[in-house]
């Protein structure tokens, strides 16, 4: 889920600043709900919020409970059921008939949390979160593990304390973009908001100011960039230098990488011209993975429309129907 990245990053930042905050995790759902298990939102003790668990109608009630949890550093549980006709008629329902089971986790009681989030950001493995009614909480990313025993609310302890949930947050997808241009100010922030980790490869002085839109910036030639990311987990690469020779360099370098989605900006004629100057082995290595012209046909013109079409195609690739 795209919001998980923003929530996890905000939770790590709040923890590092020593701010009391509550991480609210959806551990189970029934029926029709706005979110699914694994959805998250962060609530600060002062009412700050990152992420959504409903269309906005549940958040005020959750925020009140979360503010108490953040200060008292104990786990609370919320069971929100809007499947009754009375809820719908009375105007208190979500707009859908469902049930949410929420775990409200105090970050102050979870030392080592920022390190787990940082390991998850690197994209090599999912974040595994285990939560039990008796207050046992653990999290792991690869070999990095943390275990906490947190005081749980009295009502929860009186129920079946053996009940527990396992939540898996998949590693964030990563995209490497070869070349900045007019599309960059729209495309990179949009991809980041959708949960992608973004790396920009750009060595031209004119476009280096756009590096601020990416999570990381590599200031070298495409071949050197591909060597530096050889051990990274990139789901996609975009070639969009608006420069024929640099695009050729990038395609040639990407041919030897395992990246499964390679998008090339520009019309079919541009791809044909590039393929005429690439070795046969390079063309054969690229063709099964090449998406050219990159972007879905959504309509519209200009850099913003192009950026939207590319982001839409990457999102469809990430979540195939």
Secondary structure, DSSP 8 states (H G I E B T S, - for coil): -HHHHHHHHHHHHHHHHT--EEEEEEEEEEES-SS-TT-EEEEETTS-EES-SSSSTTHHHHHHHHHHHHHHT-BEEEEEE--SHHHHHHT-S-SS-EEEEEEEEEGGG-TTHHHHHHHHHTTSS-EEEEEETTSEEEEEETTEEEEEE--B-HHHHHS-TT-EEEEEE----EEEEE---TTHHHHHHHHHHTT-EEEEE---GGGGGGGGGSSEEE-S-HHHHHHHTTTS--SEEEE--S-HHHHHHHHHHHTTS--SEEEE-S-HHHHHHHHHTS-HHHHHHHHTTEESS-S------SHHHHHHHHHHHHHHHHT--
